């Protein structure tokens, strides 16, 4: 196995965690490199559900090392709660979990600011998870953010927290009046003591692993269409969810990246606001949502559902130089009489085969579809591609032809075993 990147090629929620779980078997190290607790990665193992927001999904393998690299923004309260929950489920993290001392810290005040921005009627509502991700990244780039190492030093932590408060006094007056800042600092210092054994310089750590010939698996969060630079701006997340984020989020050179696997659902979903050309606002969309259990693992919000969009996925495949596709939730489409794939858009009466950069154009496009026959069979027990129903194989082959990329993994159910490897 080469050093491999697992990325979402849609609007997130592509079932990346399951693919990471499958690929982690052959890896030595699993690395998260961007995002924060806005991620909701779900793995079902022996009918038991594990939901990860911060800890890399590879922690379920007892012999794998997991790294939370510098590109993450970490809510220390959420992290400790997640670690305790995993420990209660019998998962040990001692000498297996490493946290970057350079990763930014999400504070309670960041959550407050995130909620305020969503309620402000004078700003565009993005539909964020209100987990404080955007404000944390904003402070990072304003050079006033707090890093994980700061939780280990009372003087530095106090100074930096009050610096943030003073820099946003007009926004935080209400929050400061309702919260005891010194108590929060004391809580953070106590959390720092809990996390201290895990906090380290992960840049050197990862390079040491590379020199030892270890195989690294990079676990992406969200999806390429939510990338801060290349997504449906401003309806995006606050980090680089594309392959370039691996390098800036870990300190590892592009030369060290081998394979890039793009994870795509067999249909499209989106949470929150923003353009969605193939959205289904009818009973088929409702049926897909129900069958696919399309509700956010972080927020519980119902996801908007639609047909597979080959224009959007060609774009994200290009951005990330995708080597192969992991196609997930194919089983959800079982039972439909017909399935559709968007092959191009209509914009102002003209056919276009590219993904527009401007959200207002995306809101105006009309999808051009090809229609394929559906299949009735339950495919959750299928383990070989040739054993899939004829029409299911045709659907997969059509996606391959439209994108010019092979589908190497097909997920036909939530469990690790519900998988076809080609």
N, C-alpha and C positions, 0 to 999 in steps of 0.2 A: 504493500500500500504506500502511495505517495502522501506527502502532506496535502490534505484535502480540505476544501472549503465547502460548507453546506450553506446555501443562500436561498432565501425566498424570492421568487420571481414575480410575485403579484403584490397585493396590498397587505401582506402578512397573513397569519393564520393558515399557512399552507401545510401544516403537519410536519414542520421541519424537525421537531423533537423526535418523532418516530424514526425519521431517516437518520438523524444523529445517533439514536439508540442502536440502529442496525449497523451503521458504519463504525461505531465506537468499538465494536467487537475486535476489529483489526487494528485499532489505533492504540497508542500508548498514553497520549495526552489529549484532553478535550479542552478547548479554549473558547470562552466568550470574549468578544472584542468590542462590542458597542451596545448601546441601549441601556435599559435599566429594568426596574420592576414593572414597566409597561408591557414587557414581554410576558406571555403566558404559554409555556411549553408543556404539553401534556403527553405523558406516556402511560399506556395501559400494559401492565405486566402481570400475567396470571390473574386477570380480572381485577387487579388492584390498580387504582388510578394515582399517578404521581404528577403533581403540577409544579413546574419550576418557573420562577420569575427572575431569579438572579443566578443561582447555582447552575453550572453546566449540567446538561442532561446525562452526560457520561458517568455521573457519580453513582448511578445504579449498578455499574460494574465494579465489584469490590477491589479489583486490581488496577483500576484506571486512575490517573492523576488528573485533576481538574484545575484550570487556571481562570481566574477572573482578571482580565488584563486591564491595562490603563485606559482603554477607550470606554469602559463602562461608567455609568453614574450609579452609585450605590446608595440606597436608602438603608442605613445601618439597622434601623428598627425592623424593617422588612427582612433583611438578611438574617439577623439573629433568629427571628421567628421561623423563617424557612429552614434554617439549619436545625433548630430544635424539632421541628415537625419531621424532618427527614431522620433525625436520630431516633425519634419515637417510632418511626417505621422500620427501625433496624439498620439504618444506613450510617456507617461510620465515615467521618471526614478527616480524622486525625492523620497527618502526614500525607493527605491526599488532596486537600483543597488549599490553594494558594491565591491570595488576594493582592492585587497591585497596590503598592503604597502611593502610586500616582493617580489612581482612579478618583474621580470626583465624588463628593458626598452630597446626597440629596437630604436637605434639612426639612423639618416641619414647615418652615417659612416658605420653602419652595412649593410645597403642596398648596399652601394658602394662596400664593401668587398665581399658581396654575388655575386654581378654581376661580379666582377673581377675573382672570383674562377670559375664561369661558363665559362668565356671566355679564361681561361688559358689552352692552348693546352697541357701542360705537366701534367695536372690533369684529372681525370675521370670526365666527365660531368654527373652530377646526374639528371639534369633537374629540378632544384629547381624553386620555384616561384619568386626567387630573392627579397624576402621581408625582408631579413636580419635575418631570423630565426636562421640559423646555426651559424653565427658569434655571435649572441646574447647569445645563449646557450654556445658557446665556451668561451665567456668572463665570463659567470656565473661560469663555472667550473674552469676557471683560476683565479677566485676570484678578478676580476677587474671590474665586471659588475656594472651597475647602477640599483638601485631599485626604485620603484614608490615613496617611501618616500623621496628619494633624490631630486625629483622635487620640493620639498617644502622648500629646504634649499640652498640658492645661493652659500654659501661657499663650502659646500660638493659637490654640482653638478659641480661647476667649477673645483674643485680639481680632481674629479673622471673622468671627461671627458678628461682633459689634461693628466691624468695618462694613459688612454686608448690610446690617440694619441701618447704619448711618447713611450709606449710599442710596438707600431706598426708603428714606424716612417718610416721604409722602405716601408711599404705598403700604408701609408696614405699621403705621401708627395704631390702627385697630388691632392688628395681630399682637403687637407688643403689649397693648393694654389688656389683652385677654390671656396672655401667657407669661409665665415666669421664666425669663431668659436664662437666669442663672441655674434654675432647676433643669432646664433642657441641656445646658452645658454639662452639668453633673451627670445626667443620664447618658450623654454621648461619651463622656470619659469612662463611665462604667462599661458601656458597650465596647469602647476601645480596648479595655482590659480583656474582655471576652474574645475579641477578634485578633488581639496582638499576636498569638501564636501562628496565625494564618497570613498576616500581612508581611509582604516581602517585596523586593525589587524583581518584578516578573520579567522585565526585559532581559536581564542577565540570566534569569532562570530558564526562560524559553530558549535562549541561545545556547546555554549549556546542554539542554535536551537535544537540540539540533546537532551539536558536536558529538553527542553520544549516539547519534543515529536513530533517535526516537522518532516515532511517526506521530505527527500532530494532526488533529482534526479540529477545524475552526467552525464554531457554531454561530451562525448568524441569527439575528432577531429582526422582527418586523419583515418587510419585503422591499424589493428594489423600487417599486412604484411609490414608496414612502420615503425614499432617500431625500435628504435635505437639499441636495443639489440637482438631482436628476428625476425626482418624483413629481407628483402633481401639486407643485408648490402653489399656494401656501398650505395646502391640505396634506402635510407630510409630517414625519417625525423630525427630531432635532439632531440626528446623527447620520453618518454615511452607512447605509445598509447594503451598499454595493461592495464589490470585491476590494476596492481601494481602501475601505474601512478596516480591512484585516491588517494592512501594513501600518496605518496610523494608530490603530487601536491596540497594537501589540509590540511595535518596534521591530517587526520582522520584515525583511526585504521581499519585494515581489519575486525575486529569483528563487526564494525558498518555497514558493507555492507551486504545487504540482497540478492537481486536478480540481476543477470547480464543478460541483453538482448543483444544478438549479432545481429547486423544489416547486412544483406547480400542482395545484388542485386540478381535478378533472372538470371543474367549473370555477367560476370566479366568485369571490366574496369581498366585502369591504365593511369595516366598522367605522362609524362616525360619518362626518360630512365629506364632501368632495365629489368630483365627477366620476361616473361609472357608466361607460357607454353601453355595456351589455346587461345592465341591471334588469331583472325580471320583477315587475310589480304586480304579478298575477298569482294564480293558484299554483303554477309550476314553481315559481320562486319560493312560495310558502312551503311547498312539498319538499324541495331541496333543503330548505332551512331545517325542517322537521327531521328528515332522514339523516342529514349530516350533523344534527345537533349543533347547528351554527349559532352558538351563543358564546360571547367572549369569555375565555377562562380567567381573564383579569378583571373584567367589568361586569360580565353576565349580560351585556347588551346583545340584542339580536343582530346578527350580521345581515347585511344586504346581500342578496344572491343573484347570480346571473350566469349566462352562458360563457363558455371558454372564449377568450379573446386572443387570437393569434397575432394581432397587430401589437398589442401590449407586450405579449411574451416574446415576440421577435425582438422588440426593443430592449427588454431586460436581458435577454440572452446575449445580445450584441454588447451591452454595457459590461457584462461580466465574463465574456468569453466562455460561456457555458460549454463544458465538455460533454455532459450527458444530463438527462432529465430524470428526476424522480417524480413520477405521476401518482398523486395520492387521491384517496376517496373515490376511486372508480366505482366501487360498489354502491355508492349513493345514487348513481344514475340508473342502476338496474330497475326495471319496471316501467321506464318511460317509453312511450311509443316512438318518439322521435327525439333526437338530440341535435343541437346546433353548435356551430363554431363560427365565430366572427372572423372573416378573412380580410376585410378592408372596411374603411369608413366612407361615409358621404359627408362632405363639408361644403356648404354653400352650393350644393348641386354637383360637386365634382368628387370623383372617387379618389381617395388617398390611401396609401399603404404604409404611412408612417404615423408615429405616435406624437401628436402635437405637444409642444412645450408649454403652451399656455392653457391654464385650466378653463378659461372662458371658451376657448375653441373646443376643448374636450366636452364641455357641456352642450355644445351645439352639434356634435357629430352624430350621425345615425349609422348603426352597424349594418354591414352587408354580411349575410349569413350563407353558409352552406348547410343543408339539412341532411342528416344521416339517420338510418333506421336504428331504433333502440333495441334493447334486449331485455327479456323478461327473467332470465335465470338469476338465481342467487350465486354470486361469484366469490363469496367470502372464503370458501374452502379450496379455491383454485390456487395451485402453487406453480404451475407451468404456463407460460404464455400461450402455448399451442392448445391448452385445455380451456381457454376462455371462449365464450360464445363468439361466433363468427362476427357479429356486429360490434361486439366490444373490441375485438382485435382490429377491426376496420377503423374504429374511433381512435384507438391508440396510434395506428399506422398513419392516419390522416394528420394527427398532431405532429408526428415525426416529419412527414413530408412538408407541412406548412412551415415548420421551424428549421428544417434541415439539420436536426439533432436527434440522436438516438435516445429512446426511453430505456434506461437501464434498470430501473426499479419501479414496480407498480404496487401500490398499497391497496388492498381489497378489504380492509377492516382495521379496527383500532389496535389489535394485539400485535406484538412483535412477529408472531407466526403468520399473520394475515398478509403475507408479502410474496411477491413474485420477483425473483432476481433473474435478469436476462444476461 
